[in-house]
Amino acid sequence: MNLTYSIVLFTLSVPAVCAAEVNTPDQGPWWIGPLMTVLAAAIGASAIVWQMGRQHRNESLRQTENFKNQLKLEVYQEFSSKLSIASETVRDAAMYAFIAPVHFEIYASQVNGGFTPSPIAERALKLLELNAKATSDIVETLFLIEKYIIIHPDMDIFRTALSSASHDIRQSFNALFQFMLVHFPMDVVTDGGVKVDNVLVLTPDQRVSLKMNADAYHGSMSDLGSYLDDMRTELQILLLSSLFPNNVPRRRPADPSKKVLSLEPNAVKSLRNHFMKNTDWGKETVATQLDVHREFHG
């Protein structure tokens, strides 16, 4: 039996009891009974109103909490979709660069062994296409961070990390792409169909140079991919922890010099210091800010 039902029973029973008491001789002034009836009714009505008000407040709070949880879930789903797409395109570009030196080593070994192998499959223009797609997806991820920056005061650390990694990717991509333009096969359209031109056997020094450039690009892309994974983890902790009881472990890289994105206050402070002071992007950003300050303030 809930409180409201009990109050109603109490309110209905009091007048009858009071009336019985009034009809009993020598029980006091005549107005005691009616007064008790009125007081009982007032108390009962007030209790019912209070109970209904509390139920209404509880229901409003419950609906508000449900709305917040639904909004959190929708925000996470929007991020999750974008992060999945960006992670895939970043991985595709990274692996395309990573495998090219391996294929050139195999090609050189076969030629030196007296075979006539088919030219390697990698092309400079294909890397350009993959890199452009990955870059576009990262830009869209940055826009999404801007859209929801209000949900956490330190979410800008995601933007900082992606901007720094993107800077490194541009630098390493340019070096690798220029090398591939000169030394990789090219597909040339002729009247007789597509002809593979510029088929070279790289010297040992050229293969070393290729591997260095490819490793630099692959490393930059891998860092970017790791940051995207960290974002997913942090957003799960931030947006889904109230919905699900499980803990999400943060990434633990084997190389201690690699940074792991986190929204923990101490981690954010350390990450900001790292990206602004220890990365090429951060140093250039600080230098640009100083130049702008000097220009406008003397």
Backbone as CSV, one residue per row, in Angstrom:
resi,resn,N_x,N_y,N_z,CA_x,CA_y,CA_z,C_x,C_y,C_z
1,MET,0.864,-1.197,0.000,0.000,0.000,0.000,0.892,1.234,0.000
2,ASN,0.722,2.104,-0.993,1.582,3.276,-1.062,1.072,4.374,-0.140
3,LEU,1.914,5.432,-0.028,1.620,6.494,0.924,0.343,7.234,0.570
4,THR,0.111,7.505,-0.703,-1.085,8.245,-1.119,-2.362,7.503,-0.728
5,TYR,-2.379,6.197,-0.969,-3.558,5.384,-0.639,-3.810,5.393,0.851
6,SER,-2.758,5.314,1.659,-2.899,5.334,3.114,-3.455,6.657,3.584
7,ILE,-2.971,7.756,2.977,-3.456,9.086,3.365,-4.932,9.222,3.056
8,VAL,-5.368,8.740,1.893,-6.784,8.816,1.528,-7.641,8.066,2.528
9,LEU,-7.223,6.847,2.912,-7.978,6.069,3.895,-8.053,6.804,5.227
10,PHE,-6.907,7.399,5.594,-6.882,8.134,6.860,-7.834,9.321,6.812
11,THR,-7.822,10.042,5.686,-8.672,11.231,5.538,-10.150,10.859,5.589
12,LEU,-10.508,9.745,4.966,-11.908,9.326,4.936,-12.374,8.795,6.288
13,SER,-11.473,8.228,7.060,-11.862,7.609,8.324,-11.983,8.598,9.462
14,VAL,-11.198,9.710,9.399,-11.191,10.658,10.510,-12.541,11.290,10.745
15,PRO,-13.274,11.776,9.712,-14.577,12.384,9.973,-15.527,11.466,10.696
16,ALA,-15.531,10.177,10.328,-16.430,9.235,10.980,-16.085,9.074,12.441
17,VAL,-14.803,9.003,12.734,-14.368,8.849,14.122,-14.745,10.078,14.919
18,CYS,-14.467,11.257,14.318,-14.775,12.513,15.005,-16.271,12.648,15.237
19,ALA,-17.086,12.225,14.235,-18.526,12.300,14.383,-19.003,11.431,15.516
20,ALA,-18.396,10.238,15.628,-18.763,9.344,16.726,-18.436,9.973,18.059
21,GLU,-17.298,10.659,18.108,-16.904,11.305,19.350,-17.829,12.448,19.691
22,VAL,-18.325,13.196,18.676,-19.216,14.324,18.922,-20.537,13.858,19.512
23,ASN,-21.036,12.677,19.039,-22.312,12.162,19.509,-22.236,11.596,20.918
24,THR,-21.037,11.483,21.454,-20.878,10.952,22.814,-21.076,12.074,23.807
25,PRO,-21.922,11.895,24.797,-22.193,12.956,25.785,-20.949,13.317,26.566
26,ASP,-20.913,14.585,27.011,-19.864,15.090,27.905,-18.469,14.927,27.333
27,GLN,-18.276,15.127,26.010,-16.961,15.006,25.377,-16.370,16.357,25.015
28,GLY,-16.893,17.481,25.532,-16.332,18.791,25.263,-17.273,19.623,24.421
29,PRO,-16.815,20.845,24.053,-17.646,21.753,23.255,-18.091,21.099,21.954
30,TRP,-19.222,21.580,21.465,-19.811,20.992,20.257,-18.956,21.171,19.014
31,TRP,-18.107,22.197,18.994,-17.361,22.515,17.765,-16.055,21.718,17.613
32,ILE,-15.749,20.939,18.662,-14.494,20.151,18.577,-14.554,19.136,17.438
33,GLY,-15.659,18.474,17.322,-15.790,17.449,16.279,-15.656,18.005,14.884
34,PRO,-16.446,19.039,14.539,-16.295,19.610,13.191,-14.893,20.147,12.927
35,LEU,-14.300,20.773,13.963,-12.946,21.295,13.778,-11.952,20.178,13.461
36,MET,-12.048,19.090,14.166,-11.150,17.955,13.917,-11.350,17.401,12.508
37,THR,-12.635,17.394,12.097,-12.919,16.907,10.746,-12.246,17.780,9.690
38,VAL,-12.399,19.113,9.890,-11.790,20.045,8.930,-10.271,19.921,8.936
39,LEU,-9.662,19.855,10.144,-8.202,19.728,10.236,-7.714,18.442,9.586
40,ALA,-8.440,17.359,9.844,-8.030,16.071,9.261,-8.087,16.112,7.743
41,ALA,-9.164,16.735,7.234,-9.284,16.830,5.779,-8.170,17.686,5.191
42,ALA,-7.854,18.798,5.876,-6.789,19.672,5.389,-5.441,18.970,5.401
43,ILE,-5.170,18.267,6.500,-3.901,17.533,6.597,-3.817,16.469,5.506
44,GLY,-4.917,15.734,5.333,-4.925,14.694,4.305,-4.724,15.253,2.915
45,ALA,-5.406,16.367,2.624,-5.257,16.983,1.296,-3.840,17.484,1.081
46,SER,-3.273,18.115,2.146,-1.902,18.619,2.028,-0.921,17.473,1.784
47,ALA,-1.127,16.364,2.483,-0.231,15.211,2.309,-0.319,14.652,0.898
48,ILE,-1.576,14.625,0.387,-1.746,14.118,-0.981,-1.052,15.034,-1.986
49,VAL,-1.241,16.354,-1.796,-0.591,17.306,-2.694,0.929,17.169,-2.613
50,TRP,1.466,17.031,-1.386,2.928,16.878,-1.221,3.429,15.615,-1.892
51,GLN,2.667,14.516,-1.687,3.075,13.254,-2.282,3.053,13.326,-3.798
52,MET,1.993,13.923,-4.342,1.902,14.053,-5.795,3.008,14.949,-6.334
53,GLY,3.330,16.020,-5.599,4.419,16.898,-6.024,5.754,16.177,-6.033
54,ARG,5.985,15.357,-4.989,7.244,14.617,-4.943,7.335,13.610,-6.090
55,GLN,6.224,12.934,-6.350,6.216,11.983,-7.460,6.474,12.697,-8.789
56,HIS,5.876,13.894,-8.929,6.091,14.654,-10.162,7.549,15.068,-10.306
57,ARG,8.154,15.533,-9.203,9.573,15.920,-9.258,10.457,14.730,-9.584
58,ASN,10.160,13.590,-8.956,10.957,12.386,-9.226,10.824,11.950,-10.682
59,GLU,9.609,12.037,-11.205,9.383,11.660,-12.588,10.103,12.626,-13.537
60,SER,10.073,13.920,-13.196,10.765,14.913,-14.019,12.266,14.665,-14.020
61,LEU,12.817,14.364,-12.825,14.243,14.068,-12.733,14.599,12.818,-13.526
62,ARG,13.720,11.816,-13.442,13.975,10.571,-14.178,13.956,10.823,-15.682
63,GLN,12.973,11.610,-16.142,12.897,11.908,-17.570,14.092,12.735,-18.027
64,THR,14.523,13.684,-17.185,15.697,14.496,-17.525,16.940,13.630,-17.630
65,GLU,17.105,12.701,-16.677,18.273,11.817,-16.696,18.233,10.904,-17.921
66,ASN,17.055,10.401,-18.252,16.924,9.557,-19.443,17.270,10.338,-20.706
67,PHE,16.838,11.606,-20.755,17.139,12.439,-21.913,18.645,12.671,-22.029
68,LYS,19.299,12.938,-20.898,20.749,13.148,-20.911,21.474,11.889,-21.393
69,ASN,21.051,10.737,-20.891,21.697,9.483,-21.288,21.481,9.203,-22.772
70,GLN,20.279,9.518,-23.260,20.008,9.328,-24.687,20.875,10.254,-25.529
71,LEU,21.023,11.492,-25.068,21.860,12.450,-25.796,23.317,12.008,-25.790
72,LYS,23.802,11.525,-24.648,25.174,11.023,-24.563,25.386,9.878,-25.543
73,LEU,24.419,8.971,-25.594,24.535,7.825,-26.490,24.566,8.274,-27.945
74,GLU,23.737,9.243,-28.304,23.712,9.741,-29.677,25.022,10.433,-30.044
75,VAL,25.579,11.213,-29.113,26.859,11.878,-29.372,27.954,10.842,-29.570
76,TYR,27.981,9.823,-28.699,29.008,8.788,-28.841,28.863,8.047,-30.173
77,GLN,27.642,7.732,-30.559,27.428,7.023,-31.822,27.921,7.854,-33.005
78,GLU,27.715,9.168,-32.940,28.193,10.039,-34.016,29.720,10.032,-34.072
79,PHE,30.355,10.124,-32.916,31.814,10.058,-32.867,32.313,8.685,-33.308
80,SER,31.659,7.635,-32.830,32.113,6.279,-33.131,32.116,6.011,-34.627
81,SER,31.068,6.459,-35.311,30.994,6.265,-36.758,32.135,6.982,-37.467
82,LYS,32.371,8.237,-37.084,33.429,9.013,-37.727,34.812,8.441,-37.400
83,LEU,35.019,8.021,-36.159,36.317,7.467,-35.763,36.595,6.153,-36.491
84,SER,35.567,5.349,-36.708,35.757,4.077,-37.421,36.200,4.325,-38.856
85,ILE,35.556,5.277,-39.510,35.913,5.596,-40.901,37.334,6.152,-40.972
86,ALA,37.648,7.098,-40.078,38.981,7.708,-40.091,40.056,6.676,-39.776
87,SER,39.798,5.807,-38.813,40.792,4.785,-38.456,41.088,3.864,-39.628
88,GLU,40.062,3.516,-40.377,40.242,2.616,-41.523,41.063,3.275,-42.623
89,THR,40.764,4.527,-42.956,41.503,5.188,-44.035,42.942,5.487,-43.622
90,VAL,43.146,5.814,-42.361,44.512,6.023,-41.859,45.305,4.730,-41.931
91,ARG,44.683,3.630,-41.525,45.357,2.328,-41.565,45.688,1.924,-43.002
92,ASP,44.778,2.174,-43.927,45.016,1.804,-45.333,46.227,2.562,-45.898
93,ALA,46.298,3.859,-45.616,47.425,4.649,-46.123,48.731,4.210,-45.490
94,ALA,48.691,3.955,-44.172,49.906,3.534,-43.465,50.429,2.205,-44.006
95,MET,49.541,1.248,-44.220,49.974,-0.074,-44.685,50.452,-0.029,-46.138
96,TYR,49.867,0.837,-46.939,50.299,0.960,-48.331,51.755,1.407,-48.388
97,ALA,52.099,2.360,-47.542,53.486,2.831,-47.500,54.404,1.787,-46.879
98,PHE,53.914,1.098,-45.868,54.743,0.139,-45.142,55.169,-1.038,-46.029
99,ILE,54.266,-1.487,-46.899,54.554,-2.690,-47.677,55.399,-2.414,-48.904
100,ALA,55.453,-1.164,-49.365,56.180,-0.848,-50.602,57.662,-1.220,-50.529
101,PRO,58.415,-0.873,-49.473,59.827,-1.279,-49.417,60.016,-2.792,-49.443
102,VAL,59.083,-3.519,-48.841,59.168,-4.988,-48.850,59.056,-5.503,-50.277
103,HIS,58.114,-4.966,-51.020,57.934,-5.399,-52.403,59.135,-5.033,-53.269
104,PHE,59.756,-3.881,-53.008,60.945,-3.512,-53.770,62.119,-4.432,-53.448
105,GLU,62.242,-4.849,-52.210,63.304,-5.795,-51.835,63.112,-7.117,-52.554
106,ILE,61.868,-7.598,-52.583,61.585,-8.863,-53.270,61.856,-8.723,-54.765
107,TYR,61.440,-7.599,-55.342,61.646,-7.367,-56.775,63.139,-7.358,-57.109
108,ALA,63.933,-6.642,-56.310,65.380,-6.579,-56.555,66.019,-7.951,-56.407
109,SER,65.584,-8.711,-55.432,66.138,-10.051,-55.217,65.834,-10.961,-56.402
110,GLN,64.627,-10.876,-56.934,64.253,-11.711,-58.077,65.037,-11.329,-59.331
111,VAL,65.190,-10.029,-59.558,65.963,-9.580,-60.724,67.409,-10.036,-60.604
112,ASN,67.995,-9.867,-59.434,69.385,-10.289,-59.223,69.542,-11.797,-59.336
113,GLY,68.439,-12.514,-59.147,68.481,-13.970,-59.277,68.235,-14.447,-60.695
114,GLY,68.091,-13.507,-61.619,67.933,-13.882,-63.020,66.493,-14.002,-63.475
115,PHE,65.562,-13.638,-62.647,64.149,-13.715,-63.022,63.688,-12.393,-63.653
116,THR,62.512,-12.455,-64.262,61.896,-11.243,-64.820,60.521,-11.072,-64.158
117,PRO,60.516,-10.528,-62.977,59.248,-10.423,-62.220,58.384,-9.282,-62.739
118,SER,57.124,-9.323,-62.396,56.227,-8.212,-62.719,56.602,-7.004,-61.871
119,PRO,56.386,-5.811,-62.381,56.686,-4.618,-61.586,55.865,-4.610,-60.303
120,ILE,56.383,-3.944,-59.296,55.645,-3.859,-58.036,54.332,-3.112,-58.272
121,ALA,53.363,-3.355,-57.393,52.013,-2.829,-57.604,51.836,-1.401,-57.091
122,GLU,52.684,-0.949,-56.184,52.480,0.363,-55.554,52.760,1.497,-56.541
123,ARG,51.975,2.577,-56.422,52.115,3.737,-57.282,52.052,5.010,-56.432
124,ALA,52.767,6.023,-56.890,52.771,7.303,-56.165,51.379,7.915,-56.119
125,LEU,50.662,7.853,-57.235,49.338,8.470,-57.288,48.338,7.739,-56.393
126,LYS,48.516,6.451,-56.210,47.638,5.707,-55.304,47.885,6.143,-53.861
127,LEU,49.144,6.324,-53.492,49.441,6.827,-52.150,48.847,8.221,-51.965
128,LEU,48.940,9.045,-53.001,48.349,10.387,-52.934,46.851,10.299,-52.667
129,GLU,46.187,9.388,-53.332,44.744,9.208,-53.144,44.422,8.751,-51.722
130,LEU,45.160,7.760,-51.221,44.909,7.236,-49.874,45.195,8.291,-48.807
131,ASN,46.271,9.033,-49.011,46.628,10.073,-48.043,45.565,11.178,-48.019
132,ALA,45.057,11.554,-49.198,44.034,12.595,-49.276,42.755,12.158,-48.573
133,LYS,42.378,10.883,-48.736,41.166,10.378,-48.076,41.343,10.384,-46.563
134,ALA,42.488,9.923,-46.078,42.739,9.917,-44.640,42.741,11.331,-44.085
135,THR,43.383,12.241,-44.805,43.434,13.634,-44.352,42.040,14.236,-44.289
136,SER,41.202,13.953,-45.273,39.839,14.457,-45.285,39.046,13.941,-44.085
137,ASP,39.210,12.670,-43.761,38.486,12.096,-42.627,38.958,12.679,-41.302
138,ILE,40.235,13.005,-41.213,40.743,13.627,-39.988,40.185,15.041,-39.843
139,VAL,40.097,15.759,-40.939,39.511,17.100,-40.897,38.065,17.028,-40.422
140,GLU,37.318,16.049,-40.911,35.927,15.888,-40.477,35.860,15.539,-38.987
141,THR,36.825,14.766,-38.507,36.874,14.453,-37.078,37.155,15.704,-36.259
142,LEU,38.031,16.556,-36.765,38.309,17.827,-36.087,37.063,18.700,-36.028
143,PHE,36.293,18.719,-37.105,35.035,19.478,-37.111,34.069,18.931,-36.064
144,LEU,34.045,17.609,-35.911,33.148,16.992,-34.937,33.567,17.349,-33.510
145,ILE,34.872,17.397,-33.267,35.358,17.829,-31.953,34.903,19.260,-31.683
146,GLU,35.030,20.128,-32.682,34.589,21.512,-32.537,33.089,21.568,-32.222
147,LYS,32.327,20.722,-32.857,30.875,20.710,-32.671,30.491,20.390,-31.237
148,TYR,31.238,19.468,-30.609,30.867,19.007,-29.269,31.883,19.396,-28.203
149,ILE,32.662,20.437,-28.451,33.700,20.837,-27.509,33.097,21.213,-26.159
150,ILE,31.821,21.579,-26.125,31.181,22.026,-24.896,30.976,20.885,-23.893
151,ILE,30.999,19.637,-24.340,30.669,18.550,-23.422,31.770,18.271,-22.416
152,HIS,32.997,18.748,-22.679,34.085,18.580,-21.707,35.107,19.689,-21.939
153,PRO,35.550,20.342,-20.865,36.453,21.488,-21.039,37.810,21.131,-21.627
154,ASP,38.212,19.864,-21.548,39.540,19.468,-22.014,39.512,18.680,-23.324
155,MET,38.369,18.667,-24.003,38.310,17.923,-25.260,39.204,18.521,-26.337
156,ASP,39.664,19.749,-26.142,40.567,20.346,-27.125,41.890,19.611,-27.204
157,ILE,42.196,18.758,-26.202,43.444,17.986,-26.265,43.388,17.010,-27.438
158,PHE,42.181,16.550,-27.807,42.039,15.703,-28.988,42.424,16.487,-30.242
159,ARG,41.928,17.704,-30.339,42.228,18.556,-31.486,43.723,18.838,-31.563
160,THR,44.343,19.095,-30.417,45.786,19.357,-30.381,46.574,18.156,-30.873
161,ALA,46.230,16.963,-30.388,46.958,15.753,-30.769,46.801,15.447,-32.250
162,LEU,45.582,15.565,-32.768,45.356,15.280,-34.187,46.055,16.304,-35.073
163,SER,46.089,17.554,-34.629,46.772,18.593,-35.414,48.275,18.336,-35.455
164,SER,48.836,17.937,-34.319,50.273,17.652,-34.270,50.626,16.458,-35.155
165,ALA,49.833,15.390,-35.054,50.093,14.202,-35.876,49.911,14.516,-37.356
166,SER,48.919,15.313,-37.691,48.686,15.671,-39.099,49.853,16.465,-39.661
167,HIS,50.455,17.321,-38.834,51.639,18.069,-39.259,52.774,17.108,-39.618
168,ASP,53.017,16.116,-38.762,54.080,15.140,-39.023,53.780,14.325,-40.277
169,ILE,52.523,14.032,-40.494,52.140,13.264,-41.681,52.423,14.058,-42.948
170,ARG,52.104,15.338,-42.938,52.377,16.166,-44.125,53.855,16.166,-44.463
171,GLN,54.697,16.295,-43.430,56.138,16.326,-43.666,56.644,14.994,-44.219
172,SER,56.252,13.902,-43.603,56.741,12.587,-44.034,56.127,12.181,-45.369
173,PHE,54.886,12.580,-45.620,54.257,12.250,-46.896,54.983,12.926,-48.051
174,ASN,55.313,14.168,-47.907,55.976,14.898,-48.993,57.279,14.218,-49.399
175,ALA,58.061,13.802,-48.408,59.334,13.140,-48.717,59.108,11.809,-49.428
176,LEU,58.168,11.014,-48.921,57.900,9.710,-49.523,57.298,9.863,-50.918
177,PHE,56.369,10.779,-51.071,55.700,10.962,-52.358,56.688,11.406,-53.436
178,GLN,57.594,12.329,-53.090,58.596,12.778,-54.046,59.503,11.624,-54.471
179,PHE,59.865,10.774,-53.525,60.696,9.611,-53.854,59.935,8.680,-54.799
180,MET,58.667,8.434,-54.502,57.879,7.505,-55.312,57.664,8.036,-56.720
181,LEU,57.496,9.332,-56.855,57.320,9.912,-58.186,58.516,9.632,-59.091
182,VAL,59.699,9.615,-58.513,60.924,9.430,-59.296,61.246,7.952,-59.514
183,HIS,61.030,7.121,-58.505,61.568,5.765,-58.544,60.531,4.656,-58.709
184,PHE,59.262,4.965,-58.573,58.253,3.911,-58.650,57.702,3.799,-60.073
185,PRO,57.170,2.621,-60.410,56.557,2.447,-61.731,55.390,3.415,-61.924
186,MET,55.099,3.713,-63.189,53.992,4.602,-63.530,53.144,3.927,-64.602
187,ASP,51.828,4.060,-64.479,50.913,3.507,-65.477,50.612,4.598,-66.504
188,VAL,50.986,4.321,-67.745,50.812,5.295,-68.829,49.771,4.761,-69.809
189,VAL,48.771,5.588,-70.088,47.715,5.196,-71.026,48.193,5.463,-72.463
190,THR,48.206,4.419,-73.273,48.593,4.542,-74.685,47.456,4.045,-75.568
191,ASP,47.642,4.177,-76.865,46.617,3.693,-77.799,46.419,2.185,-77.661
192,GLY,47.456,1.506,-77.278,47.364,0.058,-77.129,46.933,-0.383,-75.748
193,GLY,46.610,0.547,-74.882,46.204,0.197,-73.515,47.137,0.834,-72.492
194,VAL,47.072,0.341,-71.303,47.891,0.877,-70.219,49.261,0.198,-70.251
195,LYS,50.299,1.030,-70.238,51.677,0.537,-70.244,52.359,0.946,-68.940
196,VAL,53.079,0.005,-68.372,53.814,0.289,-67.135,55.184,0.832,-67.513
197,ASP,55.453,2.030,-67.080,56.715,2.700,-67.401,57.499,2.945,-66.118
198,ASN,58.765,3.368,-66.315,59.646,3.715,-65.195,59.843,2.540,-64.238
199,VAL,60.051,1.362,-64.782,60.285,0.168,-63.971,61.778,0.097,-63.656
200,LEU,62.125,0.312,-62.398,63.527,0.397,-61.982,63.854,-0.656,-60.940
201,VAL,65.128,-1.006,-60.919,65.661,-1.807,-59.818,66.439,-0.848,-58.931
202,LEU,65.987,-0.628,-57.714,66.630,0.349,-56.843,67.966,-0.172,-56.342
203,THR,68.910,0.727,-56.212,70.199,0.383,-55.618,69.997,0.160,-54.122
204,PRO,70.965,-0.470,-53.455,70.839,-0.644,-51.999,70.629,0.671,-51.263
205,ASP,71.362,1.722,-51.665,71.187,3.015,-50.995,69.785,3.577,-51.232
206,GLN,69.273,3.404,-52.424,67.919,3.881,-52.713,66.878,3.098,-51.924
207,ARG,67.105,1.806,-51.751,66.152,1.012,-50.970,66.189,1.418,-49.504
208,VAL,67.373,1.765,-49.012,67.476,2.255,-47.637,66.733,3.582,-47.498
209,SER,66.904,4.460,-48.462,66.216,5.741,-48.432,64.696,5.554,-48.493
210,LEU,64.250,4.641,-49.338,62.821,4.353,-49.430,62.272,3.864,-48.096
211,LYS,63.003,2.950,-47.471,62.508,2.404,-46.199,62.450,3.486,-45.121
212,MET,63.431,4.363,-45.106,63.425,5.438,-44.110,62.203,6.343,-44.301
213,ASN,61.945,6.718,-45.558,60.803,7.580,-45.831,59.481,6.880,-45.541
214,ALA,59.403,5.614,-45.929,58.169,4.861,-45.695,57.934,4.648,-44.201
215,ASP,58.983,4.348,-43.464,58.847,4.145,-42.014,58.413,5.433,-41.310
216,ALA,58.943,6.559,-41.770,58.559,7.836,-41.163,57.075,8.107,-41.394
217,TYR,56.617,7.881,-42.604,55.203,8.096,-42.916,54.328,7.110,-42.160
218,HIS,54.725,5.853,-42.169,53.963,4.824,-41.455,53.909,5.136,-39.967
219,GLY,55.023,5.610,-39.398,55.044,5.948,-37.985,54.112,7.104,-37.653
220,SER,54.107,8.119,-38.500,53.217,9.266,-38.274,51.759,8.850,-38.375
221,MET,51.449,8.034,-39.369,50.089,7.552,-39.514,49.689,6.646,-38.345
222,SER,50.613,5.850,-37.866,50.329,4.960,-36.735,50.047,5.768,-35.471
223,ASP,50.817,6.835,-35.257,50.545,7.712,-34.109,49.141,8.305,-34.206
224,LEU,48.788,8.742,-35.400,47.461,9.304,-35.601,46.377,8.264,-35.324
225,GLY,46.593,7.053,-35.822,45.631,5.982,-35.566,45.497,5.668,-34.090
226,SER,46.613,5.720,-33.356,46.571,5.480,-31.907,45.771,6.567,-31.196
227,TYR,45.925,7.801,-31.640,45.161,8.898,-31.028,43.662,8.724,-31.277
228,LEU,43.309,8.238,-32.453,41.898,7.977,-32.732,41.355,6.885,-31.812
229,ASP,42.160,5.849,-31.574,41.754,4.798,-30.637,41.605,5.354,-29.220
230,ASP,42.537,6.221,-28.819,42.455,6.842,-27.491,41.183,7.679,-27.361
231,MET,40.845,8.388,-28.412,39.622,9.191,-28.396,38.406,8.304,-28.146
232,ARG,38.348,7.191,-28.815,37.212,6.282,-28.633,37.123,5.822,-27.179
233,THR,38.267,5.465,-26.607,38.287,5.021,-25.215,37.806,6.120,-24.272
234,GLU,38.345,7.326,-24.444,37.979,8.433,-23.552,36.509,8.807,-23.699
235,LEU,35.994,8.749,-24.900,34.588,9.080,-25.110,33.673,8.013,-24.522
236,GLN,34.109,6.770,-24.538,33.336,5.727,-23.867,33.285,5.985,-22.360
237,ILE,34.435,6.321,-21.791,34.477,6.611,-20.355,33.615,7.823,-20.031
238,LEU,33.711,8.858,-20.864,33.009,10.112,-20.609,31.496,9.986,-20.813
239,LEU,31.081,9.294,-21.876,29.679,9.326,-22.274,28.897,8.061,-21.927
240,LEU,29.583,6.937,-21.748,28.865,5.674,-21.569,29.027,5.050,-20.190
241,SER,29.912,5.603,-19.358,30.176,4.975,-18.056,28.949,4.969,-17.153
242,SER,28.027,5.940,-17.343,26.810,5.963,-16.530,25.776,4.954,-17.025
243,LEU,25.974,4.423,-18.217,25.033,3.471,-18.798,25.480,2.030,-18.611
244,PHE,26.806,1.819,-18.578,27.344,0.469,-18.491,28.363,0.401,-17.354
245,PRO,28.380,-0.692,-16.601,29.236,-0.767,-15.408,30.685,-1.151,-15.687
246,ASN,31.013,-1.497,-16.923,32.346,-2.021,-17.215,33.385,-0.913,-17.319
247,ASN,34.626,-1.240,-16.972,35.746,-0.311,-17.112,36.417,-0.507,-18.472
248,VAL,36.822,0.592,-19.078,37.516,0.532,-20.371,38.995,0.841,-20.136
249,PRO,39.892,-0.122,-20.370,41.318,0.137,-20.140,41.893,1.073,-21.186
250,ARG,42.746,1.965,-20.750,43.428,2.861,-21.682,44.608,2.131,-22.326
251,ARG,45.019,2.633,-23.466,46.130,2.041,-24.216,47.427,2.120,-23.403
252,ARG,48.222,1.063,-23.484,49.515,1.031,-22.793,50.597,0.659,-23.814
253,PRO,51.175,1.650,-24.491,52.167,1.364,-25.540,53.440,0.764,-24.972
254,ALA,54.063,-0.109,-25.756,55.331,-0.705,-25.342,56.433,0.345,-25.263
255,ASP,56.377,1.335,-26.149,57.353,2.425,-26.161,56.875,3.523,-25.203
256,PRO,57.585,3.745,-24.096,57.134,4.744,-23.112,57.141,6.175,-23.632
257,SER,57.834,6.413,-24.738,57.866,7.772,-25.284,56.572,8.116,-26.039
258,LYS,55.789,7.105,-26.373,54.527,7.330,-27.075,53.482,7.875,-26.104
259,LYS,52.729,8.848,-26.547,51.744,9.498,-25.705,50.370,8.845,-25.855
260,VAL,49.664,8.767,-24.736,48.310,8.230,-24.703,47.364,9.363,-24.321
261,LEU,46.378,9.616,-25.160,45.434,10.697,-24.873,44.512,10.305,-23.721
262,SER,44.258,11.256,-22.847,43.384,11.030,-21.696,42.760,12.357,-21.299
263,LEU,41.557,12.273,-20.737,40.888,13.462,-20.235,41.088,13.654,-18.734
264,GLU,41.922,12.804,-18.126,42.272,13.011,-16.724,43.031,14.326,-16.591
265,PRO,42.679,15.163,-15.602,43.273,16.507,-15.501,44.797,16.522,-15.527
266,ASN,45.441,15.647,-14.765,46.913,15.633,-14.739,47.485,15.216,-16.090
267,ALA,46.820,14.262,-16.730,47.280,13.803,-18.047,47.131,14.908,-19.084
268,VAL,46.023,15.630,-19.038,45.794,16.711,-19.997,46.873,17.775,-19.876
269,LYS,47.220,18.127,-18.656,48.264,19.138,-18.439,49.592,18.683,-19.024
270,SER,49.953,17.426,-18.786,51.206,16.882,-19.319,51.179,16.810,-20.843
271,LEU,50.043,16.418,-21.409,49.925,16.303,-22.859,50.040,17.665,-23.530
272,ARG,49.394,18.658,-22.959,49.489,20.001,-23.542,50.937,20.480,-23.548
273,ASN,51.620,20.242,-22.452,53.022,20.654,-22.362,53.861,19.939,-23.418
274,HIS,53.597,18.646,-23.601,54.349,17.870,-24.597,54.107,18.375,-26.008
275,PHE,52.852,18.506,-26.387,52.542,18.871,-27.775,52.995,20.291,-28.109
276,MET,52.941,21.193,-27.147,53.325,22.572,-27.426,54.830,22.791,-27.398
277,LYS,55.550,22.005,-26.595,56.988,22.234,-26.424,57.879,21.229,-27.151
278,ASN,57.382,20.016,-27.367,58.251,18.949,-27.866,57.954,18.496,-29.293
279,THR,56.974,19.094,-29.929,56.629,18.676,-31.293,56.877,19.831,-32.267
280,ASP,57.133,19.481,-33.508,57.342,20.514,-34.532,56.103,21.379,-34.684
281,TRP,54.929,20.747,-34.651,53.685,21.507,-34.764,53.561,22.517,-33.630
282,GLY,53.861,22.084,-32.403,53.744,22.971,-31.262,54.717,24.135,-31.332
283,LYS,55.946,23.844,-31.717,56.945,24.909,-31.817,56.556,25.921,-32.882
284,GLU,56.052,25.438,-34.014,55.619,26.357,-35.062,54.399,27.165,-34.618
285,THR,53.495,26.528,-33.890,52.303,27.220,-33.403,52.672,28.335,-32.438
286,VAL,53.573,28.030,-31.507,54.013,29.034,-30.541,54.721,30.188,-31.250
287,ALA,55.593,29.858,-32.227,56.311,30.900,-32.964,55.337,31.799,-33.718
288,THR,54.302,31.199,-34.319,53.303,31.981,-35.041,52.542,32.898,-34.095
289,GLN,52.179,32.381,-32.932,51.464,33.197,-31.951,52.314,34.371,-31.484
290,LEU,53.609,34.137,-31.305,54.502,35.222,-30.889,54.628,36.268,-31.982
291,ASP,54.705,35.822,-33.231,54.801,36.772,-34.344,53.547,37.639,-34.430
292,VAL,52.379,37.004,-34.259,51.129,37.765,-34.309,51.054,38.756,-33.152
293,HIS,51.493,38.322,-31.994,51.492,39.226,-30.834,52.397,40.444,-31.040
294,ARG,53.595,40.188,-31.582,54.515,41.285,-31.832,53.972,42.236,-32.891
295,GLU,53.286,41.677,-33.894,52.748,42.497,-34.964,51.692,43.471,-34.456
296,PHE,50.863,43.003,-33.531,49.754,43.841,-33.067,50.056,44.604,-31.787
297,HIS,51.091,44.175,-31.058,51.367,44.834,-29.770,52.780,45.432,-29.722
298,GLY,53.542,45.278,-30.781,54.859,45.893,-30.827,55.918,45.120,-30.065
